[in-house]
Amino acid sequence: MGTTVLVIGAGYAGATAANRIAATGAAEVTVLDPREEFVERIRLHRLAAGSGPATVPLDRVLDRRVRTRAARVTAIGDGEVTLDDGDVMRFDRLVYAVGSGGGPAPDGGHRVDTLEDATRLRAAVGGLADGAVVAVVGGGLTGLETATEIAVARPRLAVRLVTDADVAAGIGDRGRERVRARLRELGISLREHTTVTGPADLGADLVVWATPPAVPDLARRSGLPVDDAGRLRVDDTLTSVGDPRIVGAGDAITAPPGVGFVRASCQAAVPLGTAAARTVTAGLAGRTAPAASIAYQAQCLALGPGAALVQFVDSHDAPRRLTVGGRAGALVKEQVVRYTLRAVRGRAA
Ligand SMILES: Cc1cc2nc3c(=O)[nH]c(=O)nc-3n(C[C@H](O)[C@H](O)[C@H](O)COP(=O)(O)OP(=O)(O)OC[C@H]3O[C@@H](n4cnc5c(N)ncnc54)[C@H](O)[C@@H]3O)c2cc1C
């Protein structure tokens, strides 16, 4: 029997890793994911507002040498995984890339983390009468992208954004002022430094919780070492500290400081997927894997169709002075989204 690599999760990190490993010819690679489409999560706010699709056929993202199996992994054991259809598959190496999201929103509210969340939100927004109030809780990138997209798609809704900190807290002061100006332009009311204890605080017809998503509890349930949030603990080569055959990447891991700050983002998931592939192929060849590291360049924040803010950052994700806004920002943002998909495929320049 040949060498088998299984990849759990066909998202940005898992697809990147699968493509890179398959390209070496070192192993037979199979991606396990219940979905048969690649979800461009970074377009889900657009799907939620009814302004565009967010899926791509999986065979347009994965290398033709990568096999797929439409199944959810329910447990990771000693060199094998169990699938939701009861089958058991053995592996020589496993890439753990289950991402984030999938948890319920509190008190009948909505989230925008997964394809199912965004599809459900689109139906709910579509069912609102003009004048209805939509409250988005969370002033980070996901909350801002969702609130602005809904405000443009449905200008007769009253959209509120509520956050317990500064809005767009991760970007610089100049960029934040541009964000506030854009919210005013779209008629979105902003409440900063306000802690929401429940939907009753908001007086809204529809609440979107754009707070940081939870990660799946597969690693924890499988007895692998995880942090308090359930993220797989890995070393600086992204190898699980509990099983040398398992390598992690993307939102679902916690890495030592030497790897760099892991922002839950495609910007981290793609290089982590590439590094995970290097670790897997080095391990199969009996070589020592190099340490992984992440370096950031920019945060790209869509602010409704035709507008975006690009905040340039240093390699540790701290904001620099330079920002690009408005239509120019939107052009850069769209190019970055397309480039990200090419990078997953391994065809980026
Ligand atoms: C609205 C929105 C906008 C965003 N905008 C940006 C942005 O502009 N820039 C940016 O960098 N990031 C952005 N992000 C964040 C980014 O999408 C995530 O950080 C990124 O998708 C993480 O990649 P991943 O591969 O770790 O996980 P994912 O892309 O979530 O993929 C995980 C995959 O694992 C599968 N899976 C889960 N559990 C199992 C299981 N048990 N068995 C099999 N398969 C399983 C899932 O079905 C999924 O396909 C945004 C997110 C949202 C929601």
The ligand as a Tripos MOL2 file, in Angstrom:
@<TRIPOS>MOLECULE
LIG
   53    58     1     0     0
SMALL
NO_CHARGES

@<TRIPOS>ATOM
      1 C1        -17.5810   37.2480    6.1480 C.3       1 LIG1
      2 C2        -16.1180   36.9190    6.3060 C.ar      1 LIG1
      3 C3        -15.1760   37.7410    5.7130 C.ar      1 LIG1
      4 C4        -13.8100   37.4500    5.8450 C.ar      1 LIG1
      5 N1        -12.9090   38.2780    5.2390 N.ar      1 LIG1
      6 C5        -11.6000   37.9860    5.3130 C.ar      1 LIG1
      7 C6        -10.6380   38.7980    4.6190 C.ar      1 LIG1
      8 O1        -10.9860   39.7880    3.9770 O.2       1 LIG1
      9 N2         -9.3320   38.4430    4.7010 N.ar      1 LIG1
     10 C7         -8.9110   37.3400    5.4060 C.ar      1 LIG1
     11 O2         -7.7070   37.0540    5.4110 O.2       1 LIG1
     12 N3         -9.7970   36.5600    6.0860 N.ar      1 LIG1
     13 C8        -11.1170   36.8500    6.0550 C.ar      1 LIG1
     14 N4        -12.0230   36.0600    6.7190 N.ar      1 LIG1
     15 C9        -11.5330   34.9360    7.5550 C.3       1 LIG1
     16 C10       -11.2040   33.7140    6.6970 C.3       1 LIG1
     17 O3        -12.2960   33.3790    5.8680 O.3       1 LIG1
     18 C11       -10.8400   32.5100    7.5690 C.3       1 LIG1
     19 O4         -9.8440   32.8990    8.4820 O.3       1 LIG1
     20 C12       -10.3460   31.3680    6.6820 C.3       1 LIG1
     21 O5        -11.4260   30.8520    5.9280 O.3       1 LIG1
     22 C13        -9.6980   30.2520    7.5080 C.3       1 LIG1
     23 O6         -9.2720   29.2450    6.6310 O.3       1 LIG1
     24 P1         -9.2200   27.7180    7.1210 P.3       1 LIG1
     25 O7         -8.7210   26.9180    5.9740 O.co2     1 LIG1
     26 O8         -8.5370   27.6270    8.4270 O.co2     1 LIG1
     27 O9        -10.7410   27.3300    7.4180 O.3       1 LIG1
     28 P2        -12.0360   27.3130    6.4860 P.3       1 LIG1
     29 O10       -11.8670   28.1630    5.2950 O.co2     1 LIG1
     30 O11       -13.1530   27.6030    7.4190 O.co2     1 LIG1
     31 O12       -12.1480   25.7950    6.0170 O.3       1 LIG1
     32 C14       -12.3620   24.7530    6.9410 C.3       1 LIG1
     33 C15       -13.0020   23.5820    6.2140 C.3       1 LIG1
     34 O13       -13.0180   22.4730    7.1210 O.3       1 LIG1
     35 C16       -14.2320   21.7550    6.9370 C.3       1 LIG1
     36 N5        -14.4810   20.9660    8.1540 N.ar      1 LIG1
     37 C17       -14.7560   21.4270    9.4000 C.ar      1 LIG1
     38 N6        -14.9240   20.3900   10.2510 N.ar      1 LIG1
     39 C18       -14.7370   19.2570    9.5270 C.ar      1 LIG1
     40 C19       -14.7800   17.8580    9.8380 C.ar      1 LIG1
     41 N7        -15.0340   17.4130   11.0790 N.pl3     1 LIG1
     42 N8        -14.5600   16.9590    8.8360 N.ar      1 LIG1
     43 C20       -14.2750   17.3820    7.5680 C.ar      1 LIG1
     44 N9        -14.2200   18.6960    7.2230 N.ar      1 LIG1
     45 C21       -14.4540   19.6130    8.1930 C.ar      1 LIG1
     46 C22       -15.2680   22.8430    6.6650 C.3       1 LIG1
     47 O14       -16.3890   22.3040    5.9720 O.3       1 LIG1
     48 C23       -14.4480   23.8240    5.7960 C.3       1 LIG1
     49 O15       -14.6160   23.5490    4.4220 O.3       1 LIG1
     50 C24       -13.3920   36.3180    6.5980 C.ar      1 LIG1
     51 C25       -14.3470   35.4770    7.1860 C.ar      1 LIG1
     52 C26       -15.6940   35.7700    7.0450 C.ar      1 LIG1
     53 C27       -16.7130   34.8500    7.6760 C.3       1 LIG1
@<TRIPOS>BOND
     1     1     2 1
     2     2     3 ar
     3     2    52 ar
     4     3     4 ar
     5     4     5 ar
     6     4    50 ar
     7     5     6 ar
     8     6     7 ar
     9     6    13 1
    10     7     8 2
    11     7     9 ar
    12     9    10 ar
    13    10    11 2
    14    10    12 ar
    15    12    13 ar
    16    13    14 ar
    17    14    15 1
    18    14    50 ar
    19    15    16 1
    20    16    17 1
    21    16    18 1
    22    18    19 1
    23    18    20 1
    24    20    21 1
    25    20    22 1
    26    22    23 1
    27    23    24 1
    28    24    25 2
    29    24    26 1
    30    24    27 1
    31    27    28 1
    32    28    29 2
    33    28    30 1
    34    28    31 1
    35    31    32 1
    36    32    33 1
    37    33    34 1
    38    33    48 1
    39    34    35 1
    40    35    36 1
    41    35    46 1
    42    36    37 ar
    43    36    45 ar
    44    37    38 ar
    45    38    39 ar
    46    39    40 ar
    47    39    45 ar
    48    40    41 1
    49    40    42 ar
    50    42    43 ar
    51    43    44 ar
    52    44    45 ar
    53    46    47 1
    54    46    48 1
    55    48    49 1
    56    50    51 ar
    57    51    52 ar
    58    52    53 1
@<TRIPOS>SUBSTRUCTURE
     1 LIG1         1 GROUP 0 **** ****
